[in-house]
Amino acid sequence: MTHQDRFGLALSTASAEAAQAWQRGTDRMLCFWPGMVADFDAAIAADADFALAYAGRARARMMQGAMEPARADCTRAEALVLRNGDAREQSHVAILARMLAGQAQAALRATLSHLDLWPRDALVFSYALGAFGLFAFSGMADHDQARLGLCARHARHYGEDWWFLVAEGWSRTEAGDPRGGLAETERGFALRPENAHAIHALSHALFEQGAMAEAEARIAAFLPGYAPDALLYGHVSWHLALSLLDRGDVAGTLALYAARLAPGVSASPPLNQISDGAALLWRLHLAGVTIPQALWRDLSAYATPRFPPGGNGFTELHMAILLAAGGEIAALEARIAAAEARVQAGGLPAGPVVTALARAFADFAEERYAAAARRLAVCAAETVRLGGSHAQREIVEDTCLIAHMRAGEAEAARAMLHARLARRPSARDGRLLAGLA
């Protein structure tokens, strides 16, 4: 006897306990809720030959940044699924194996083909979505639109499903419709309030509309019910920090960094730790705050062994910020050389924008502000290729703006500020514009 998941897809296990534990773990994974690994452990305990239970645990560990245990679980899933799994499960495990092998573009192609056959396979669907998903790290300039297009293509298969509403809502926000994205996210959130993916998507939608006070209030209400060691606790706290910064609360922002985001304190996955930490410290630096070198060096010491040179574009951007701000110019040049080699070999999907941005942040850190502004302006249209979200990539625009100001290029700075304020209200940008009057 086989069982089904909540989307009506067959699961190759005769154990009802294993199927139920797998579903619990999958739903926790889709909303970034604690306990997913324990659920997959329970599924494996109930049926040691259930391939998708190992695949689920591999994905959960991958999300946590535990890559070697994830690979071991995936290898076990590959062996079992050939013996026990159906065609869908075999395709699922093969996609996960490609992801763990760093074959992101092949994994994306396989995911799209898989969804044509099994559009209600929500876990595989989720691999394509999100700020760190297969579309985001594909190097595509239109990945925001492609992600929303994929959701629109298969929406009829999901209806008012809580996961799909939040996933499509976030995709809608990133594709330029934050009002529509917020409304859809709220519908999904109401159906499953214990959902960190939903508060995260909501934070983005409010950020894109300049509703910083509302974002701050919603996050502050949510976080007490979310474990500090959960996957998105640190990143949702980073969104809270953006609100504090917008209203000029530098002391509060620094305190939040020390309490929730610094290495040794944060339980976030490594990619979130370096991107959230570096981006927040750099934004404080742009605001004129003197950041102790120890903070940069501590974060660099955490990040460097975990992210060797030549990684994806999003990682390289944040490593460039860390090394430039920390004065580690030789290490930065080595990373730039490694990235250039990968670009030349066709192995870095984001392309030359990665090294151009690294050099721009080095220019800024060494007070060559006019040169930094020129490089950053040229990079503007290509920055989307790095992946991540609009809120995360905005650090490039923020740096270009402050570079213009520090270079004495007031007209260029005014033009940027007027364009930004036309897009959404911002107390910070209002203060900057007033200072240029």
C-alpha positions as a Python dict, from the first residue, in 0.01 Angstrom:
ca = {
    (1, 'M'): (0, 0, 0),
    (2, 'T'): (126, 345, -86),
    (3, 'H'): (18, 677, 58),
    (4, 'Q'): (-29, 1026, -85),
    (5, 'D'): (95, 1372, 5),
    (6, 'R'): (-151, 1653, 65),
    (7, 'F'): (-142, 1741, -306),
    (8, 'G'): (-257, 1393, -407),
    (9, 'L'): (81, 1265, -526),
    (10, 'A'): (181, 908, -448),
    (11, 'L'): (453, 843, -190),
    (12, 'S'): (649, 519, -222),
    (13, 'T'): (613, 403, 135),
    (14, 'A'): (379, 149, 290),
    (15, 'S'): (409, 322, 627),
    (16, 'A'): (138, 572, 716),
    (17, 'E'): (362, 701, 995),
    (18, 'A'): (647, 767, 748),
    (19, 'A'): (415, 942, 503),
    (20, 'Q'): (268, 1163, 775),
    (21, 'A'): (609, 1254, 915),
    (22, 'W'): (737, 1335, 565),
    (23, 'Q'): (438, 1563, 505),
    (24, 'R'): (492, 1742, 836),
    (25, 'G'): (858, 1796, 752),
    (26, 'T'): (777, 1916, 401),
    (27, 'D'): (519, 2167, 525),
    (28, 'R'): (761, 2295, 788),
    (29, 'M'): (1022, 2333, 515),
    (30, 'L'): (785, 2527, 293),
    (31, 'C'): (722, 2777, 571),
    (32, 'F'): (1076, 2772, 722),
    (33, 'W'): (946, 2641, 1053),
    (34, 'P'): (1159, 2457, 1312),
    (35, 'G'): (1144, 2080, 1342),
    (36, 'M'): (1176, 1974, 979),
    (37, 'V'): (1487, 1758, 1029),
    (38, 'A'): (1325, 1581, 1324),
    (39, 'D'): (1021, 1507, 1107),
    (40, 'F'): (1234, 1354, 834),
    (41, 'D'): (1424, 1157, 1101),
    (42, 'A'): (1087, 1019, 1212),
    (43, 'A'): (994, 928, 855),
    (44, 'I'): (1323, 741, 813),
    (45, 'A'): (1275, 564, 1147),
    (46, 'A'): (933, 447, 1031),
    (47, 'D'): (1054, 336, 687),
    (48, 'A'): (1431, 315, 635),
    (49, 'D'): (1379, 251, 261),
    (50, 'F'): (1168, 563, 193),
    (51, 'A'): (1381, 759, -54),
    (52, 'L'): (1195, 1090, -30),
    (53, 'A'): (1250, 1098, 345),
    (54, 'Y'): (1626, 1108, 285),
    (55, 'A'): (1577, 1361, 5),
    (56, 'G'): (1368, 1581, 235),
    (57, 'R'): (1631, 1566, 507),
    (58, 'A'): (1900, 1644, 247),
    (59, 'R'): (1712, 1955, 139),
    (60, 'A'): (1654, 2064, 499),
    (61, 'R'): (2024, 2028, 576),
    (62, 'M'): (2114, 2208, 255),
    (63, 'M'): (1895, 2501, 365),
    (64, 'Q'): (2081, 2502, 698),
    (65, 'G'): (2416, 2510, 518),
    (66, 'A'): (2513, 2158, 632),
    (67, 'M'): (2629, 2051, 288),
    (68, 'E'): (2821, 1731, 362),
    (69, 'P'): (2538, 1565, 558),
    (70, 'A'): (2301, 1684, 284),
    (71, 'R'): (2511, 1514, 18),
    (72, 'A'): (2523, 1192, 219),
    (73, 'D'): (2145, 1190, 251),
    (74, 'C'): (2103, 1263, -119),
    (75, 'T'): (2336, 976, -211),
    (76, 'R'): (2125, 743, 2),
    (77, 'A'): (1807, 877, -161),
    (78, 'E'): (1954, 818, -509),
    (79, 'A'): (2023, 453, -429),
    (80, 'L'): (1683, 391, -275),
    (81, 'V'): (1470, 576, -530),
    (82, 'L'): (1599, 362, -818),
    (83, 'R'): (1483, 54, -629),
    (84, 'N'): (1168, 178, -458),
    (85, 'G'): (1056, 508, -613),
    (86, 'D'): (826, 596, -900),
    (87, 'A'): (916, 822, -1194),
    (88, 'R'): (821, 1142, -1011),
    (89, 'E'): (1030, 1058, -707),
    (90, 'Q'): (1325, 959, -925),
    (91, 'S'): (1303, 1294, -1106),
    (92, 'H'): (1277, 1477, -773),
    (93, 'V'): (1589, 1313, -631),
    (94, 'A'): (1783, 1371, -955),
    (95, 'I'): (1703, 1744, -937),
    (96, 'L'): (1821, 1762, -577),
    (97, 'A'): (2142, 1579, -670),
    (98, 'R'): (2213, 1834, -942),
    (99, 'M'): (2159, 2118, -696),
    (100, 'L'): (2398, 1966, -445),
    (101, 'A'): (2655, 1912, -721),
    (102, 'G'): (2644, 2283, -809),
    (103, 'Q'): (2471, 2219, -1143),
    (104, 'A'): (2215, 2494, -1090),
    (105, 'Q'): (2126, 2560, -1453),
    (106, 'A'): (2076, 2189, -1528),
    (107, 'A'): (1868, 2162, -1210),
    (108, 'L'): (1651, 2454, -1323),
    (109, 'R'): (1587, 2297, -1663),
    (110, 'A'): (1500, 1966, -1499),
    (111, 'T'): (1271, 2141, -1249),
    (112, 'L'): (1072, 2312, -1523),
    (113, 'S'): (1032, 1983, -1709),
    (114, 'H'): (932, 1807, -1387),
    (115, 'L'): (661, 2064, -1316),
    (116, 'D'): (515, 2020, -1663),
    (117, 'L'): (449, 1657, -1567),
    (118, 'W'): (376, 1699, -1194),
    (119, 'P'): (276, 2064, -1134),
    (120, 'R'): (148, 1988, -783),
    (121, 'D'): (490, 1875, -662),
    (122, 'A'): (521, 2174, -433),
    (123, 'L'): (859, 2087, -286),
    (124, 'V'): (1024, 2069, -628),
    (125, 'F'): (835, 2386, -727),
    (126, 'S'): (989, 2564, -428),
    (127, 'Y'): (1339, 2488, -555),
    (128, 'A'): (1285, 2731, -844),
    (129, 'L'): (1149, 3014, -630),
    (130, 'G'): (1276, 3251, -363),
    (131, 'A'): (1567, 3490, -335),
    (132, 'F'): (1818, 3204, -328),
    (133, 'G'): (1631, 2969, -561),
    (134, 'L'): (1726, 2828, -900),
    (135, 'F'): (1580, 3120, -1094),
    (136, 'A'): (1747, 3378, -870),
    (137, 'F'): (2093, 3225, -914),
    (138, 'S'): (2049, 3148, -1284),
    (139, 'G'): (2221, 3468, -1400),
    (140, 'M'): (1904, 3566, -1589),
    (141, 'A'): (1828, 3936, -1609),
    (142, 'D'): (1454, 3861, -1607),
    (143, 'H'): (1443, 3598, -1333),
    (144, 'D'): (1186, 3797, -1134),
    (145, 'Q'): (944, 3787, -1426),
    (146, 'A'): (1028, 3422, -1503),
    (147, 'R'): (951, 3320, -1147),
    (148, 'L'): (612, 3491, -1153),
    (149, 'G'): (544, 3344, -1497),
    (150, 'L'): (605, 2994, -1362),
    (151, 'C'): (360, 3057, -1078),
    (152, 'A'): (98, 3192, -1319),
    (153, 'R'): (142, 2891, -1544),
    (154, 'H'): (59, 2644, -1268),
    (155, 'A'): (-169, 2851, -1040),
    (156, 'R'): (-480, 2659, -1147),
    (157, 'H'): (-339, 2349, -978),
    (158, 'Y'): (-317, 2512, -634),
    (159, 'G'): (-619, 2735, -574),
    (160, 'E'): (-613, 2886, -224),
    (161, 'D'): (-326, 2673, -97),
    (162, 'W'): (-137, 2852, 181),
    (163, 'W'): (208, 2769, 44),
    (164, 'F'): (133, 2866, -313),
    (165, 'L'): (-36, 3196, -219),
    (166, 'V'): (272, 3309, -25),
    (167, 'A'): (514, 3184, -293),
    (168, 'E'): (328, 3358, -573),
    (169, 'G'): (271, 3667, -358),
    (170, 'W'): (644, 3706, -298),
    (171, 'S'): (712, 3646, -667),
    (172, 'R'): (454, 3911, -760),
    (173, 'T'): (619, 4162, -524),
    (174, 'E'): (964, 4102, -672),
    (175, 'A'): (825, 4130, -1026),
    (176, 'G'): (710, 4487, -956),
    (177, 'D'): (359, 4451, -808),
    (178, 'P'): (403, 4485, -430),
    (179, 'R'): (40, 4578, -370),
    (180, 'G'): (-84, 4266, -544),
    (181, 'G'): (191, 4065, -380),
    (182, 'L'): (94, 4191, -35),
    (183, 'A'): (-272, 4102, -84),
    (184, 'E'): (-190, 3750, -202),
    (185, 'T'): (65, 3697, 75),
    (186, 'E'): (-186, 3806, 338),
    (187, 'R'): (-434, 3543, 213),
    (188, 'G'): (-176, 3268, 249),
    (189, 'F'): (-58, 3400, 586),
    (190, 'A'): (-412, 3392, 722),
    (191, 'L'): (-444, 3025, 626),
    (192, 'R'): (-121, 2929, 810),
    (193, 'P'): (-4, 3195, 1057),
    (194, 'E'): (291, 2984, 1176),
    (195, 'N'): (476, 3066, 858),
    (196, 'A'): (807, 3248, 852),
    (197, 'H'): (809, 3249, 472),
    (198, 'A'): (489, 3454, 489),
    (199, 'I'): (621, 3720, 729),
    (200, 'H'): (931, 3737, 511),
    (201, 'A'): (726, 3786, 193),
    (202, 'L'): (509, 4041, 371),
    (203, 'S'): (821, 4232, 484),
    (204, 'H'): (936, 4258, 124),
    (205, 'A'): (598, 4380, 1),
    (206, 'L'): (582, 4649, 270),
    (207, 'F'): (945, 4751, 207),
    (208, 'E'): (877, 4800, -164),
    (209, 'Q'): (586, 5030, -76),
    (210, 'G'): (783, 5228, 181),
    (211, 'A'): (552, 5110, 462),
    (212, 'M'): (841, 5076, 703),
    (213, 'A'): (650, 5142, 1025),
    (214, 'E'): (393, 4876, 936),
    (215, 'A'): (669, 4629, 848),
    (216, 'E'): (839, 4697, 1180),
    (217, 'A'): (515, 4642, 1373),
    (218, 'R'): (427, 4320, 1191),
    (219, 'I'): (775, 4174, 1236),
    (220, 'A'): (789, 4273, 1603),
    (221, 'A'): (455, 4097, 1659),
    (222, 'F'): (567, 3781, 1478),
    (223, 'L'): (917, 3717, 1609),
    (224, 'P'): (832, 3634, 1974),
    (225, 'G'): (653, 3324, 1848),
    (226, 'Y'): (941, 3214, 1625),
    (227, 'A'): (1245, 3034, 1765),
    (228, 'P'): (1571, 3237, 1759),
    (229, 'D'): (1754, 2936, 1612),
    (230, 'A'): (1504, 2896, 1326),
    (231, 'L'): (1614, 2943, 966),
    (232, 'L'): (1467, 3287, 898),
    (233, 'Y'): (1490, 3445, 1244),
    (234, 'G'): (1807, 3634, 1159),
    (235, 'H'): (1694, 3743, 812),
    (236, 'V'): (1353, 3863, 932),
    (237, 'S'): (1542, 4054, 1202),
    (238, 'W'): (1750, 4208, 920),
    (239, 'H'): (1425, 4338, 770),
    (240, 'L'): (1344, 4489, 1107),
    (241, 'A'): (1685, 4657, 1102),
    (242, 'L'): (1604, 4817, 765),
    (243, 'S'): (1306, 4986, 929),
    (244, 'L'): (1519, 5107, 1220),
    (245, 'L'): (1774, 5249, 977),
    (246, 'D'): (1509, 5423, 770),
    (247, 'R'): (1393, 5621, 1070),
    (248, 'G'): (1751, 5696, 1173),
    (249, 'D'): (1780, 5470, 1478),
    (250, 'V'): (2152, 5391, 1448),
    (251, 'A'): (2192, 5274, 1806),
    (252, 'G'): (1899, 5036, 1773),
    (253, 'T'): (2037, 4899, 1447),
    (254, 'L'): (2380, 4833, 1598),
    (255, 'A'): (2221, 4669, 1902),
    (256, 'L'): (2012, 4445, 1679),
    (257, 'Y'): (2321, 4343, 1482),
    (258, 'A'): (2506, 4251, 1802),
    (259, 'A'): (2210, 4061, 1948),
    (260, 'R'): (2084, 3871, 1643),
    (261, 'L'): (2310, 3889, 1339),
    (262, 'A'): (2674, 3877, 1448),
    (263, 'P'): (2876, 3553, 1404),
    (264, 'G'): (2857, 3340, 1714),
    (265, 'V'): (2513, 3481, 1794),
    (266, 'S'): (2314, 3419, 1478),
    (267, 'A'): (2189, 3067, 1401),
    (268, 'S'): (2114, 3162, 1040),
    (269, 'P'): (2252, 2957, 750),
    (270, 'P'): (2598, 3079, 641),
    (271, 'L'): (2476, 3258, 327),
    (272, 'N'): (2227, 3459, 530),
    (273, 'Q'): (2488, 3533, 795),
    (274, 'I'): (2732, 3686, 550),
    (275, 'S'): (2477, 3867, 335),
    (276, 'D'): (2269, 4005, 621),
    (277, 'G'): (2572, 4094, 832),
    (278, 'A'): (2780, 4253, 559),
    (279, 'A'): (2486, 4442, 412),
    (280, 'L'): (2372, 4584, 745),
    (281, 'L'): (2720, 4693, 854),
    (282, 'W'): (2778, 4850, 512),
    (283, 'R'): (2447, 5039, 528),
    (284, 'L'): (2554, 5176, 866),
    (285, 'H'): (2887, 5270, 709),
    (286, 'L'): (2701, 5456, 434),
    (287, 'A'): (2507, 5640, 702),
    (288, 'G'): (2834, 5776, 838),
    (289, 'V'): (2870, 5535, 1130),
    (290, 'T'): (3225, 5428, 1213),
    (291, 'I'): (3219, 5049, 1218),
    (292, 'P'): (3493, 4897, 1436),
    (293, 'Q'): (3735, 4696, 1223),
    (294, 'A'): (3686, 4405, 1461),
    (295, 'L'): (3327, 4366, 1340),
    (296, 'W'): (3437, 4343, 977),
    (297, 'R'): (3721, 4106, 1059),
    (298, 'D'): (3504, 3878, 1274),
    (299, 'L'): (3250, 3843, 995),
    (300, 'S'): (3526, 3792, 737),
    (301, 'A'): (3685, 3522, 955),
    (302, 'Y'): (3350, 3344, 971),
    (303, 'A'): (3278, 3378, 597),
    (304, 'T'): (3614, 3312, 430),
    (305, 'P'): (3650, 2940, 507),
    (306, 'R'): (3285, 2878, 423),
    (307, 'F'): (3284, 3061, 90),
    (308, 'P'): (3602, 3003, -111),
    (309, 'P'): (3676, 3233, -409),
    (310, 'G'): (3479, 3186, -727),
    (311, 'G'): (3134, 3135, -574),
    (312, 'N'): (2807, 3266, -710),
    (313, 'G'): (2761, 3634, -783),
    (314, 'F'): (2549, 3711, -477),
    (315, 'T'): (2808, 3558, -246),
    (316, 'E'): (3091, 3739, -421),
    (317, 'L'): (2918, 4076, -382),
    (318, 'H'): (2896, 4038, -5),
    (319, 'M'): (3246, 3896, 28),
    (320, 'A'): (3372, 4198, -167),
    (321, 'I'): (3195, 4429, 79),
    (322, 'L'): (3348, 4247, 377),
    (323, 'L'): (3701, 4244, 242),
    (324, 'A'): (3693, 4599, 108),
    (325, 'A'): (3552, 4744, 430),
    (326, 'G'): (3795, 4541, 640),
    (327, 'G'): (4094, 4660, 438),
    (328, 'E'): (4174, 4307, 316),
    (329, 'I'): (4259, 4426, -34),
    (330, 'A'): (4497, 4142, -124),
    (331, 'A'): (4230, 3887, -40),
    (332, 'L'): (3977, 4086, -240),
    (333, 'E'): (4205, 4096, -544),
    (334, 'A'): (4247, 3719, -521),
    (335, 'R'): (3869, 3674, -519),
    (336, 'I'): (3832, 3908, -816),
    (337, 'A'): (4092, 3709, -1009),
    (338, 'A'): (3911, 3382, -928),
    (339, 'A'): (3578, 3529, -1037),
    (340, 'E'): (3729, 3664, -1359),
    (341, 'A'): (3865, 3318, -1438),
    (342, 'R'): (3521, 3168, -1388),
    (343, 'V'): (3362, 3434, -1608),
    (344, 'Q'): (3613, 3360, -1883),
    (345, 'A'): (3538, 2988, -1854),
    (346, 'G'): (3164, 3049, -1866),
    (347, 'G'): (3118, 2913, -1516),
    (348, 'L'): (2976, 3221, -1343),
    (349, 'P'): (2617, 3275, -1460),
    (350, 'A'): (2594, 3635, -1336),
    (351, 'G'): (2887, 3730, -1563),
    (352, 'P'): (3123, 4030, -1555),
    (353, 'V'): (2901, 4240, -1330),
    (354, 'V'): (3038, 4037, -1037),
    (355, 'T'): (3395, 4162, -1071),
    (356, 'A'): (3289, 4513, -1173),
    (357, 'L'): (3092, 4547, -850),
    (358, 'A'): (3378, 4410, -642),
    (359, 'R'): (3610, 4674, -784),
    (360, 'A'): (3349, 4945, -722),
    (361, 'F'): (3320, 4856, -355),
    (362, 'A'): (3698, 4856, -326),
    (363, 'D'): (3700, 5205, -480),
    (364, 'F'): (3443, 5324, -228),
    (365, 'A'): (3621, 5172, 71),
    (366, 'E'): (3944, 5344, -35),
    (367, 'E'): (3758, 5677, -79),
    (368, 'R'): (3773, 5689, -461),
    (369, 'Y'): (3413, 5800, -460),
    (370, 'A'): (3381, 5936, -813),
    (371, 'A'): (3533, 5619, -956),
    (372, 'A'): (3300, 5406, -743),
    (373, 'A'): (2996, 5601, -859),
    (374, 'R'): (3094, 5560, -1225),
    (375, 'R'): (3141, 5185, -1191),
    (376, 'L'): (2819, 5140, -994),
    (377, 'A'): (2614, 5342, -1241),
    (378, 'V'): (2738, 5123, -1525),
    (379, 'C'): (2653, 4809, -1325),
    (380, 'A'): (2301, 4918, -1233),
    (381, 'A'): (2110, 4736, -1506),
    (382, 'E'): (2308, 4414, -1462),
    (383, 'T'): (2297, 4387, -1083),
    (384, 'V'): (1975, 4182, -1101),
    (385, 'R'): (2182, 3893, -1241),
    (386, 'L'): (2333, 3837, -896),
    (387, 'G'): (2009, 3697, -756),
    (388, 'G'): (1880, 3774, -411),
    (389, 'S'): (1591, 4017, -367),
    (390, 'H'): (1531, 4380, -461),
    (391, 'A'): (1586, 4478, -97),
    (392, 'Q'): (1919, 4299, -89),
    (393, 'R'): (2042, 4429, -425),
    (394, 'E'): (1947, 4784, -332),
    (395, 'I'): (2276, 4807, -149),
    (396, 'V'): (2438, 4871, -487),
    (397, 'E'): (2210, 5168, -555),
    (398, 'D'): (2255, 5295, -199),
    (399, 'T'): (2632, 5289, -241),
    (400, 'C'): (2617, 5466, -575),
    (401, 'L'): (2404, 5741, -420),
    (402, 'I'): (2639, 5802, -129),
    (403, 'A'): (2940, 5785, -364),
    (404, 'H'): (2790, 6067, -570),
    (405, 'M'): (2733, 6270, -253),
    (406, 'R'): (3084, 6217, -118),
    (407, 'A'): (3233, 6295, -459),
    (408, 'G'): (3051, 6631, -455),
    (409, 'E'): (2823, 6525, -742),
    (410, 'A'): (2511, 6680, -595),
    (411, 'E'): (2304, 6690, -913),
    (412, 'A'): (2352, 6319, -977),
    (413, 'A'): (2261, 6247, -615),
    (414, 'R'): (1947, 6462, -635),
    (415, 'A'): (1836, 6286, -951),
    (416, 'M'): (1875, 5947, -784),
    (417, 'L'): (1689, 6058, -473),
    (418, 'H'): (1398, 6204, -668),
    (419, 'A'): (1370, 5879, -866),
    (420, 'R'): (1381, 5669, -548),
    (421, 'L'): (1121, 5884, -370),
    (422, 'A'): (893, 5863, -672),
    (423, 'R'): (915, 5485, -643),
    (424, 'R'): (836, 5470, -271),
    (425, 'P'): (846, 5698, 36),
    (426, 'S'): (1154, 5682, 258),
    (427, 'A'): (1233, 5891, 563),
    (428, 'R'): (1605, 5828, 508),
    (429, 'D'): (1597, 5945, 147),
    (430, 'G'): (1394, 6248, 251),
    (431, 'R'): (1665, 6342, 501),
    (432, 'L'): (1937, 6295, 240),
    (433, 'L'): (1753, 6511, -13),
    (434, 'A'): (1698, 6784, 244),
    (435, 'G'): (2070, 6779, 316),
    (436, 'L'): (2145, 6854, -50),
    (437, 'A'): (1920, 7160, -61),
}
